[in-house]
Amino acid sequence: ILLCTELSALGPEYARLFENSRTLQELARYVQKDRSLVPCFLSWLGALCQDGASAHKVHEYLSGSYSTQDSQNDANSSNDKQPMSYASILHSLRWYAQELSQQHQRQ
């Protein structure tokens, strides 16, 4: 995920390479299985927002209306629950804030 983030951060022409890729779908599935990847995945989504078109794709993804030609043809991905949404981002941020607050209180 960090490599994708760094490549996307190089500029819009690199970020656009990931807009309709299976990479987004696959990495999103990993995040679904391992929630510790959420911060890295969110960093990557942020790096993808290099221009209006890329930001729109990220918005589509987070709002649940994201699709690619590959994912439409892939029977497995059509049955998967969307791994990341605006609601899940807020839930993750709340969880991290609570964890950090508890750690701070213990110190």
C-alpha positions in Angstrom: 0.0 0.0 0.0 2.8 2.4 0.8 4.3 1.9 -2.7 0.9 2.7 -4.3 0.7 5.8 -2.1 4.2 7.0 -3.1 3.5 6.4 -6.8 0.2 8.2 -6.6 1.8 11.1 -4.8 4.1 11.7 -7.7 1.3 13.4 -9.6 -2.0 13.1 -11.2 -0.7 11.1 -14.2 0.5 8.4 -11.7 -2.6 8.6 -9.5 -4.8 8.0 -12.6 -3.1 4.7 -13.2 -5.0 3.4 -10.1 -8.4 4.9 -10.7 -9.9 1.9 -12.4 -7.5 -0.8 -11.4 -8.0 -4.0 -9.7 -5.3 -2.9 -7.3 -7.8 -0.7 -5.5 -10.2 -3.6 -5.1 -7.6 -6.1 -4.0 -6.0 -3.8 -1.4 -9.5 -2.9 -0.1 -10.1 -6.6 0.5 -6.9 -6.8 2.5 -8.0 -3.9 4.6 -11.3 -5.7 5.2 -9.3 -8.6 6.6 -6.7 -6.7 8.5 -8.0 -3.4 10.0 -4.5 -2.4 11.0 -4.0 -1.4 7.3 -6.7 1.2 7.4 -4.3 4.2 8.1 -2.1 3.2 5.1 -5.1 2.7 2.9 -6.6 6.1 3.8 -3.2 7.7 3.0 -3.3 6.0 -0.4 -6.9 7.2 -1.0 -5.7 10.7 -0.1 -2.8 10.5 -2.5 -5.1 9.4 -5.3 -6.9 12.8 -5.0 -4.4 14.6 -7.2 -7.0 16.2 -9.5 -10.8 16.5 -9.8 -11.3 13.3 -11.7 -9.2 11.3 -9.3 -10.9 12.8 -6.3 -14.3 12.0 -7.9 -13.3 8.3 -8.3 -12.3 8.2 -4.6 -15.6 9.8 -3.7 -17.5 7.2 -5.8 -15.6 4.5 -4.1 -16.3 5.8 -0.6 -19.9 6.4 -1.3 -20.5 2.9 -2.7 -21.0 3.8 -6.3 -17.5 2.8 -7.5 -17.2 0.2 -10.2 -14.7 -0.9 -12.8 -15.1 -2.9 -15.9 -13.0 -5.6 -14.2 -15.1 -5.7 -11.1 -18.3 -5.8 -13.1 -17.0 -8.9 -14.8 -15.7 -10.5 -11.7 -18.3 -12.6 -10.0 -16.3 -12.8 -6.8 -16.1 -9.0 -6.3 -19.8 -8.5 -6.9 -20.6 -10.5 -3.8 -18.1 -8.7 -1.6 -19.2 -6.1 1.0 -17.6 -2.8 0.3 -14.6 -2.7 2.6 -14.3 1.1 3.0 -16.9 3.9 3.2 -17.2 7.3 4.7 -19.0 5.7 7.6 -16.2 3.2 8.2 -13.6 6.0 8.0 -15.4 7.9 10.7 -15.8 4.7 12.8 -12.0 4.1 12.5 -11.2 7.6 13.4 -13.4 7.4 16.5 -11.7 4.1 17.5 -8.2 5.6 17.1 -9.2 8.7 19.0 -10.6 6.6 21.9 -7.5 4.3 21.9 -5.1 7.3 22.0 -7.1 9.0 24.7 -7.1 5.8 26.8 -3.3 5.5 26.3 -2.8 9.1 27.2 -4.9 8.7 30.4 -2.8 5.6 31.5 0.4 7.6 31.2 
